[in-house]
Amino acid sequence: MTAPMLREVFIDPQGGAPADGMRIGDLVFAPLLRARPAGGPAGEERTRAQLAEVLDTMDRFLDAAGATRGDVVRVTFFLRDVLERPILNDVWERWYPDAADRPPHKYVPGVHPDGVNVAIQVLALLGARREVLEIPGVQHGDPMSMGALTANLVTSSRLFGAQEDLDDQITLILERAAILLGGAGGGLGNLTQATFFVGSGEIGEAVRRRWDAEPPAEGARMHIIEADLGGGNGYPRVEILGLVDHQE
């Protein structure tokens, strides 16, 4: 059996900088592509310009890895101010105008050097058609796909709910994860990783207790990130990764 190709990816191979990411077989990953520091006010115009800059950097990184926008399976945006999400929406729609062919993405608070408002993380899978997954009757208010199936890899944006009871909220978002995986031909048993975003340590502990008592999939990893995402009651939302039997 031939081992998959492994190589570091440099946007500018002559620039003498550290690698921007890596390619392992058909999997391409850039852990952090950050905008260049800018002077002047740290307001919306800087954010808008830097969002376009980092997505242009993503395109150049993908090209260096032998990939394209069509191979992207998930993007994470690290924003200095998550309340500037409407600016992200505008720029994201420019990069992915077709709602039926958008990779999942999410935004989280980010701590950056002075003059930087934006950075991104990119995951891509070469050579397979990306199929957007939906949850019937549920959609984001932002231009954001619920999930996607690329080859046998399932990725998602943050799955959400609006239950008053915390345990009901955890139940609902896991049910929605199961529906999303079901659209890819699998179920919760195909879950490999779940990342819960919570508004407090107390809520995170409730998620952990529920996960330990009722693991949704054997061997699946669980992560909890405490973050203020702007609005809501801090109840959990979840982002998933999964592997299904389907293979193009």
C-alpha positions as CSV (number, residue, x, y, z in Angstrom):
1,M,0.0,0.0,0.0
2,T,1.5,3.3,-1.1
3,A,1.7,6.0,1.7
4,P,-0.2,9.2,0.9
5,M,1.9,12.2,-0.3
6,L,2.8,14.5,2.5
7,R,4.3,17.9,1.9
8,E,4.3,21.4,3.3
9,V,2.6,24.1,1.3
10,F,4.2,27.5,0.8
11,I,2.2,30.3,-0.8
12,D,5.6,31.9,-1.7
13,P,8.2,29.1,-1.9
14,Q,10.9,31.7,-2.4
15,G,9.9,34.0,0.5
16,G,11.8,32.2,3.3
17,A,8.7,32.2,5.6
18,P,7.4,29.2,7.5
19,A,5.0,26.8,5.7
20,D,1.5,28.1,5.4
21,G,-0.1,24.7,5.7
22,M,0.3,21.1,4.5
23,R,-1.1,18.5,2.1
24,I,-1.5,14.9,3.1
25,G,-2.8,12.9,0.1
26,D,-5.9,14.7,-1.0
27,L,-6.4,16.5,2.4
28,V,-5.2,20.2,2.5
29,F,-5.0,22.2,5.7
30,A,-4.0,25.8,6.5
31,P,-4.1,26.3,10.3
32,L,-3.9,30.1,10.3
33,L,-3.8,32.6,7.4
34,R,-3.7,36.0,8.9
35,A,-4.2,39.4,7.3
36,R,-1.3,41.8,7.2
37,P,-1.2,44.5,9.9
38,A,-2.8,47.8,8.8
39,G,-2.6,51.3,10.2
40,G,-5.5,53.7,10.9
41,P,-8.7,53.1,12.7
42,A,-9.5,49.5,13.6
43,G,-13.1,49.7,12.3
44,E,-15.4,48.2,9.7
45,E,-13.4,49.3,6.6
46,R,-10.3,47.5,7.9
47,T,-12.3,44.4,8.6
48,R,-13.9,44.4,5.1
49,A,-10.5,44.9,3.4
50,Q,-8.9,42.2,5.5
51,L,-11.6,39.7,4.9
52,A,-11.1,40.1,1.2
53,E,-7.4,39.9,1.7
54,V,-7.4,36.6,3.7
55,L,-9.8,35.0,1.3
56,D,-7.5,36.0,-1.6
57,T,-4.7,34.5,0.5
58,M,-6.8,31.3,0.8
59,D,-7.1,31.2,-3.0
60,R,-3.3,31.5,-3.4
61,F,-2.8,28.8,-0.7
62,L,-5.2,26.4,-2.5
63,D,-3.5,27.0,-5.8
64,A,-0.1,26.3,-4.2
65,A,-1.6,23.0,-2.9
66,G,-3.1,22.0,-6.2
67,A,-6.6,22.8,-5.1
68,T,-9.4,25.3,-5.8
69,R,-12.3,27.0,-4.0
70,G,-14.4,24.1,-5.1
71,D,-12.3,21.7,-2.9
72,V,-12.9,23.7,0.3
73,V,-14.9,21.8,2.9
74,R,-14.7,24.2,5.9
75,V,-13.5,27.7,6.7
76,T,-13.2,29.2,10.2
77,F,-13.0,33.0,10.6
78,F,-11.3,34.4,13.6
79,L,-12.7,37.9,14.1
80,R,-11.5,40.6,16.4
81,D,-15.1,41.7,16.7
82,V,-17.8,39.0,16.0
83,L,-20.4,41.7,15.9
84,E,-19.0,42.6,12.5
85,R,-20.5,39.4,11.1
86,P,-22.6,41.3,8.6
87,I,-19.4,42.4,6.9
88,L,-18.3,38.8,6.7
89,N,-21.6,37.8,5.2
90,D,-21.1,40.3,2.4
91,V,-17.6,39.2,1.6
92,W,-18.3,35.5,1.9
93,E,-21.2,35.8,-0.7
94,R,-18.7,37.4,-3.1
95,W,-16.4,34.3,-2.8
96,Y,-19.3,31.8,-2.8
97,P,-22.3,33.4,-4.6
98,D,-24.1,30.0,-5.2
99,A,-25.9,29.0,-2.0
100,A,-26.2,25.4,-3.3
101,D,-22.4,25.2,-3.5
102,R,-21.1,26.9,-0.3
103,P,-18.7,25.1,2.1
104,P,-19.7,25.4,5.8
105,H,-18.0,28.1,7.7
106,K,-18.1,29.6,11.2
107,Y,-16.9,32.7,13.0
108,V,-15.3,32.8,16.4
109,P,-13.6,35.6,18.5
110,G,-9.9,35.9,17.7
111,V,-7.0,37.6,19.4
112,H,-4.7,39.2,16.9
113,P,-1.6,41.5,16.7
114,D,-2.2,45.2,16.5
115,G,-3.5,46.2,13.1
116,V,-5.1,42.8,12.4
117,N,-8.8,42.1,12.6
118,V,-9.1,38.8,10.7
119,A,-7.5,35.4,10.3
120,I,-8.9,32.2,8.8
121,Q,-8.4,28.4,9.0
122,V,-9.0,26.3,5.8
123,L,-9.7,22.6,5.3
124,A,-10.0,21.2,1.8
125,L,-10.3,17.8,0.1
126,L,-9.2,17.4,-3.5
127,G,-10.9,15.7,-6.3
128,A,-14.4,15.1,-5.0
129,R,-17.7,17.0,-5.6
130,R,-19.0,19.0,-2.6
131,E,-22.6,18.3,-1.9
132,V,-24.4,20.8,0.4
133,L,-26.4,19.2,3.2
134,E,-29.6,20.6,4.7
135,I,-31.8,20.1,7.7
136,P,-35.4,20.4,6.6
137,G,-37.1,23.4,8.1
138,V,-33.9,24.8,9.6
139,Q,-31.6,27.4,8.1
140,H,-29.2,30.1,9.2
141,G,-30.1,33.7,9.0
142,D,-26.6,34.3,7.4
143,P,-25.4,33.0,4.0
144,M,-24.1,29.8,5.7
145,S,-24.6,26.2,4.7
146,M,-25.6,23.7,7.4
147,G,-23.1,21.2,6.2
148,A,-21.5,19.4,3.3
149,L,-20.5,16.0,2.1
150,T,-17.3,15.8,0.1
151,A,-16.3,12.2,-0.8
152,N,-17.0,10.5,2.5
153,L,-16.2,13.5,4.8
154,V,-19.1,15.4,6.5
155,T,-18.4,18.9,7.8
156,S,-20.8,21.4,9.3
157,S,-21.3,24.9,10.4
158,R,-22.6,25.5,13.9
159,L,-25.8,23.6,14.4
160,F,-28.2,25.5,16.7
161,G,-31.5,25.5,18.5
162,A,-33.6,27.7,20.7
163,Q,-34.8,25.5,23.6
164,E,-35.5,27.1,27.0
165,D,-34.3,24.0,28.9
166,L,-30.5,23.3,28.6
167,D,-30.9,19.5,28.4
168,D,-33.5,20.0,25.7
169,Q,-31.1,22.2,23.8
170,I,-28.4,19.6,23.9
171,T,-30.9,16.9,22.7
172,L,-32.0,19.1,19.9
173,I,-28.6,20.0,18.5
174,L,-27.5,16.3,18.6
175,E,-30.8,15.4,16.8
176,R,-29.9,17.9,14.1
177,A,-26.4,16.5,13.9
178,A,-28.0,13.1,13.3
179,I,-30.3,14.5,10.6
180,L,-27.3,16.1,8.8
181,L,-25.3,12.9,8.9
182,G,-28.4,11.1,7.7
183,G,-28.5,13.3,4.7
184,A,-25.1,12.0,3.9
185,G,-26.2,8.4,4.2
186,G,-25.0,7.9,7.8
187,G,-26.1,8.7,11.4
188,L,-24.7,9.7,14.8
189,G,-22.6,6.5,14.7
190,N,-20.5,8.2,11.9
191,L,-19.6,11.1,14.1
192,T,-15.8,11.5,14.6
193,Q,-15.7,14.9,16.3
194,A,-18.1,17.3,17.9
195,T,-17.1,20.8,19.0
196,F,-19.6,22.5,21.3
197,F,-19.6,26.3,21.7
198,V,-20.9,27.5,25.0
199,G,-21.4,30.7,26.9
200,S,-20.1,29.6,30.3
201,G,-18.1,27.0,32.0
202,E,-21.2,25.8,33.8
203,I,-23.0,25.1,30.5
204,G,-19.9,23.4,29.2
205,E,-19.9,21.1,32.2
206,A,-23.5,20.2,31.5
207,V,-22.5,19.3,28.0
208,R,-19.6,17.2,29.2
209,R,-21.8,15.3,31.7
210,R,-24.4,14.5,29.0
211,W,-21.7,13.4,26.5
212,D,-20.1,11.1,29.1
213,A,-23.4,9.6,30.1
214,E,-24.7,9.1,26.5
215,P,-21.8,9.0,24.0
216,P,-23.3,9.5,20.6
217,A,-20.6,7.5,18.7
218,E,-17.9,5.1,19.7
219,G,-14.5,6.8,19.6
220,A,-15.9,10.2,18.7
221,R,-13.9,13.1,20.2
222,M,-15.6,16.0,22.0
223,H,-14.3,19.6,22.5
224,I,-15.8,22.5,24.3
225,I,-15.0,26.1,23.5
226,E,-16.3,28.8,25.8
227,A,-16.8,31.9,23.7
228,D,-19.1,35.0,23.4
229,L,-20.5,34.7,19.9
230,G,-22.8,37.7,20.3
231,G,-26.5,37.3,21.3
232,G,-28.3,34.3,22.6
233,N,-28.3,32.8,26.1
234,G,-24.9,31.0,25.8
235,Y,-26.6,27.6,25.3
236,P,-24.6,25.2,23.3
237,R,-24.3,25.0,19.5
238,V,-22.3,22.2,17.9
239,E,-20.0,21.8,14.9
240,I,-19.4,18.3,13.6
241,L,-17.0,16.2,11.6
242,G,-18.0,12.7,10.4
243,L,-17.0,9.9,8.0
244,V,-19.7,7.9,6.2
245,D,-19.4,4.8,4.0
246,H,-20.3,6.7,0.8
247,Q,-17.3,7.2,-1.5
248,E,-17.4,8.7,-5.0
